[in-house]
Amino acid sequence: MASFTRELIGRYPAAVIGSGPPLVVLTGLTPSTGITGDGFVRGSCAPLREVTGRQLIVINRRPGLRSPMTMGEMADDLAESLRDHLDGPAEVLGESTGGSIAQQLAADHPDLVDRLILVSTGCRLSASTREFQATVGDLVERGENRRAMAMTVADLVPRGTRTLAYGAGWLGAHRMMDDAAAADLVTTIRAEDGFDLAKAPTIKARTLIVGGRRDRFYDAELFSETARLIPHSTLLMVPRRGHVTVMSSPRARMAVAGFLGA
């Protein structure tokens, strides 16, 4: 991956890579705000490794979110910054929670979204994922950041490595999140809890949906329902890939490149 520059897209810290037509990347839920470093940017751009001729604009949650916010209000907030920066509609890729925001953005602000790619995300949270995120949000609100981060990290890895991951999350919590970032994390979790694409305007953009068949957060039915709710969409389910690992799947990367090249 080419080196990136740090820029402000309105009020949103961003990593900007390359040149060409803009492709906005909305990252998954992280404990931190802004752009933390090369590893974060590289991971967020994993589905785009086969894509060339684009300027990638990687955007994470911004600091200082008003609380509470709905997902619609978060999309409005982002749209204001994008509209000031972009000359016209852009391609948008949303991953996990970033995909929830991307769906709301495409539904409410169709003038900003040319083509849409949704990776490891769906039309709403599953009941179990909503419960898990609510627990994490409750822990963070009580100041139990170590436990919240330990649970989150452990839930993203294969079962055999969860004990080790739990310990890593516990020990690294103070580096992952400060008090300000914690408040913004809770705001985002609560907003996503109420997100439901079925209640939003119909997305008009051509859309590619990529999911892993082993995704523990979004099951196959949720991915299928998402495709049914978006008229001009294509769904790719990747075998033997989970919520995180599907993002680096060669099959997924080629599908993304083909979709953008069509």
N, C-alpha and C positions, 0 to 999 in steps of 0.2 A: 504493500500500500504506500502511496506517495505521502510525503509529509503534509501536515495540515497547519493552517493558521487559525488562531483564535479570533473570532469576530463577535460583535453583538448584532443580532438580527432583531431590531427593535429592542425589547427588554430581555431577549433570550440569548444567553451565551451559546455560541455555536462553534463547531469545528468545520472549516471549509477546506475541501480537497479538490484539486484539479480545476479544469475549466470546461465550459460548454453549457448546454441547457441545464437549469437547476433541477436537482433531485433532492427533495427534502426527506431526511431520515429522522423519524420520531422514535426515540429509544424506549426500551422497556423500563419498568419500575426499578429505580435504584435508590439507595439510601442517601445519596449525595445529590446536590443540585449542580447544574452547569457541566462543564467538560473537565473530567478529572485527569485524563492522561491518554497516552498512546494506546494502551491496552483496551481502554474503554472504547475509544474511537474505532480501533481495529475490529473489536467484537461486534460493534453496532453495524459495521459495514460488511460483515461476513457474507450476507446474502448477495452482495453486489460485486463480488470478486471477479466475475466474468463480464462486468459491465464497463464499457469504455465511453469516452466522449461526453461525460457528464460532469458537472460541478456538484459534488456531494456536499450537502449542508446538514450536518449532524446536530440535532437539537435535543437537549435533555430538559427536564423540568427547570423552570426558572426560579430564582430565589424570591421570597417576599410575596407569595401567593396570598390573596385574600381568603379568609376562612369564615364560613364554609363556601364552597363553590360546587356547582353542578358540572357535569361533563360538557354540557352546552356552553356554560360560561367559560370553561377552560378553553374550548375550541374558539370561542369569540375572542378571548384574550390573545391566543396564538395568531388568529386570523388578522388581527389588527397589526401585529408586528410583521407578518408575512406580506401583507398588502403594501406596507410601506417600503418593503425591500424588493419585492418581485415586480417584474414588468408585466407579468401575465400569469396564467395558470401554470403550475409546475407538476411534475411527477412527485408523488408522495409515497414513501414506504413507512409503514408503522409496524413496530414489533411489540407484541404482548400488550402492556398498558399503552404504549405509544400507538398501537393499532386501534385501541378504543378511541383515543383522541383523534386519530386519523379518520376513522369512520364518521365521527361526529363532525369533523371539519368538512369532509366531503359532502355530508348530508346538508349541513347548514350554510356552507360557503362554496357552492359548486363552481363559482368563478375562479377559485384558487387551485382547484385540483383537476389536472388533465387526466392522468392515469394513476391508479391506486394499487398498491401492493400491500397485502396484509399477511404478516408472518406470525404464527403462534398467537393468534388472537381471534376473537369471535364476537358475535352480535351481543353477547352479554356474558357475565361471569357465570360459571357453574355454581350450584349451591355450595359445594364443598370449597371451591376457591373463594367465594364470597365470605364464607365462614372463616377460612384461614386468614385472608387479608384483614378481616375485621378484628381477629385476635391480635395480629401484628400491630394494627393501628391502636388498639386498646393498650397494648404493652408500651408502645412508644409514648402515648399520652400520659402514662403513669411514670415515665422516666426509666422504664426497664429496657433500655436500648440494647444491652448485651443479649438478653434473652430473645428479643425481637429479631436481631440480626442473626443470631445462632439458628433460630427456627427457619428463617428465610433461606439462608445459605444451605442448610441441610436439606430443605425440601426441593432444591434445584438439582441435586446430584443423585446418581444411582444409589439404591438402598445400601449396598455394601460399603459405601464410603460416607454415609451420613453421620456417623459418630465423629469421624475426623473433621468433616465439614462443620458440624455443630461447634466443635472446639475452636476451629478457625474463625467462625463468625463471632463467637463470644469474645475471643481475644482481640479481634480486629475491629470491633464495633466502634471504639473511640476514634479510629482513623476513618471509618466509613461515614460517620454522621455526627454533626454538631447539633446544638439545640435548634438553630434556625432551620437547618435542613430537615430535622425531625418534624417540625410543624408543617412544612411544605409536603413532606411525605404523607402525613396523616390526611391533609387536605385532599391530596390526589387519591388516596385509598378510598376515602368517603365518597368522592365524586364518582369513581369507577363503580362503586357499589350500586349506584343508582342508574348506571348506563344500560340502556336497552335500545338497540338499533330499530327494533320493531315499532318503537314510539317516535322515531325520528323521520324527517322527510326522506324519501327514496333517494339513494345515491345514484347519480347519473353517470359517473365516470366509469370507464372500462376498468375492471378490477381483477387482479389475480390474488387468490387466497391460497396460502401454503400452510399446511399443518402436518404435524408428525402423528403417526398412528399411536405412538406411546406417550403422547402429551397427557400429563396428569392433571393439567389445569383446564383444558378444553377437550372434550371428547368428540368422537367422529360426528355425532348427531348435531352438536353445536356448530361445527365447521359446515356441515351440510345446510343447517338452517341459515347460517350467515350467507351462504351462496344463494339460497332461495330468496333472501331479502334484497339482494343486489342484482338487478335484472341483467346487467352486462358483465357477468362475473364468470370466472373459471376457477374451479377448485382442484388443487393438487394435494393429495394425501401421500406422504412419504413413509414407506414401511420402516419399521425398526428405528425410528427417530422420535425423540422426545421434544419437550418444550424448548430447550436450549439447543440441542444437537441438530435439530432440523435446519437451523440457520446456517450451518456449515456443510450441509449435504450437497454433494456435487449435482445431484438431480435437481434440487431446489435452486441452486445457483444458475444452472443452465436454463431452467424454466423462467427465472426472473430476467435473465439476459434476453431470452427469446421473446418474452412479453414486451420488454422495452424496445426491442428491435423491430417489432412487427409494425 
